Amino acid sequence: MGRFGPEYWDKYGVYRTPLGFNLTLLVLLRPFLVWLMSALTWRPDLDIMSLFFPSKSNFLVAIGIAAIALLPAVVYSMRRPSSSQSWGRIWRFMRWPMLLAAVLDLGWLLMQASSNHYQFSFYLAGQIVLVSWVILYLINSRYLTCFFGDWPEPDTK
């Protein structure tokens, strides 16, 4: 496992959050974000939900898959020196729920594409490309390995 120097550390002496990690969470939690945007733009002529989810069952499956990625997001929100060290032991394994959510999401998107007889849909194709990039990032990133292995030391104040 490669180590990165002090230029990658934050003020607490732990690895800074990579931008790719935040973008990965954004892609994996997109059903929740679409749901939130749809609720905030309550206009009948602008149906955001139908662009991404043609039926209610598709939306529910997507929410179920995205719920797996909520666990790393919650543990990430606890990543500060005032948190319990038991969160750190859990944090080491948070790459796997993210990877599982991404693989399930890609499988679900491919099933949707095949059920439409591979008729081109810009929104579906864009999501497939994004989730494929997320999977490659989660598998190949060396910095992410160090990031998941690091947890802030407790405050001694």
Secondary structure, 3 states (H helix, E strand, C coil): CCCCCHHHECCCCCECCCHHHHHHHHHHCHHHHHHHHHHHCCCCCCCHHHHHCCCHHHHHHHHHHHHHHHHHHHHHHCCCCCCCCHHHHHHCCCHHHHHHHHHHHHHHHHHHHHHCCCCCCHHHHHHHHHHHHHHHHHHHCHHHHHHHCCCCCCCCC
